[in-house]
Amino acid sequence: MGKPLVPDAPTSRDLLRWADKIVSYLRAAAVEEATPSPKIIQLEYKQTGAKATQDGILMWSPADGTVVVSKAGEWYKVTIIAGGTP
């Protein structure tokens, strides 16, 4: 569902009809905004020799074929436990 279009400004004296359109627009926009939509996030590639300058950075390490996280200036592999939910 795309974002609803904002109604045009009234060109006649029929402000009540225009106000109804504005109320409908605001309701539709609020519903769309409240509907969660999953976002796909692609991890940045960790370059060989890259320094962990901040804690909590997730990156993909192509050298190891794993996800790594930074903590206290070091990179740690993220372990996936078998049997977990994909």
C-alpha positions as CSV (number, residue, x, y, z in Angstrom):
1,M,0.0,0.0,0.0
2,G,1.5,3.3,-1.0
3,K,1.3,6.5,1.0
4,P,-2.1,8.2,0.4
5,L,-2.1,11.4,-1.6
6,V,-2.7,14.7,0.1
7,P,-6.0,16.1,-1.0
8,D,-5.7,19.3,-3.1
9,A,-6.5,22.6,-1.5
10,P,-10.2,23.5,-2.0
11,T,-11.0,25.4,-5.1
12,S,-14.6,25.9,-4.4
13,R,-16.7,26.9,-1.4
14,D,-17.2,23.3,-0.4
15,L,-14.9,23.2,2.6
16,L,-16.8,20.5,4.4
17,R,-16.1,18.0,1.6
18,W,-12.4,19.0,1.6
19,A,-12.2,18.7,5.4
20,D,-13.6,15.2,5.2
21,K,-10.9,14.3,2.6
22,I,-8.2,15.7,4.9
23,V,-9.5,13.6,7.9
24,S,-9.5,10.5,5.7
25,Y,-6.0,11.3,4.6
26,L,-4.7,11.7,8.1
27,R,-6.4,8.5,9.3
28,A,-4.9,6.5,6.4
29,A,-1.5,8.1,7.0
30,A,-1.6,7.2,10.7
31,V,-2.5,3.6,9.9
32,E,0.3,3.2,7.4
33,E,2.8,4.8,9.8
34,A,1.7,2.4,12.6
35,T,2.0,-0.7,10.4
36,P,5.5,-2.2,11.0
37,S,7.4,-3.1,7.9
38,P,10.5,-5.3,8.2
39,K,13.7,-3.7,6.8
40,I,16.4,-5.7,5.2
41,I,19.8,-4.6,6.4
42,Q,22.9,-5.7,4.6
43,L,26.0,-5.7,6.8
44,E,29.0,-3.8,5.8
45,Y,32.1,-5.9,4.9
46,K,34.8,-5.9,7.4
47,Q,38.1,-5.2,5.7
48,T,41.2,-7.2,6.7
49,G,42.9,-5.3,9.5
50,A,40.0,-3.0,10.2
51,K,40.0,-1.6,13.8
52,A,37.0,-1.9,16.1
53,T,36.7,1.7,17.1
54,Q,33.3,1.5,18.7
55,D,31.5,-1.2,20.6
56,G,28.4,-2.9,19.1
57,I,29.3,-2.7,15.4
58,L,28.0,-5.7,13.4
59,M,29.9,-6.5,10.2
60,W,30.3,-9.4,7.8
61,S,33.8,-10.9,7.7
62,P,34.3,-12.4,4.3
63,A,37.7,-13.8,5.4
64,D,36.0,-16.0,8.0
65,G,32.5,-16.2,6.4
66,T,30.9,-15.0,9.7
67,V,29.3,-12.1,11.3
68,V,31.5,-10.2,13.8
69,V,30.7,-7.7,16.5
70,S,33.1,-5.1,18.0
71,K,33.7,-4.9,21.8
72,A,36.6,-3.2,23.7
73,G,38.6,-2.7,20.5
74,E,38.4,-6.3,19.3
75,W,36.2,-8.2,16.8
76,Y,34.4,-11.3,18.0
77,K,32.6,-13.9,15.9
78,V,28.9,-14.2,16.4
79,T,27.9,-17.8,16.9
80,I,24.7,-19.3,15.6
81,I,23.5,-22.1,17.7
82,A,22.1,-25.1,15.7
83,G,18.4,-25.7,16.3
84,G,17.6,-22.0,16.6
85,T,14.9,-20.3,14.5
86,P,16.2,-19.2,11.1
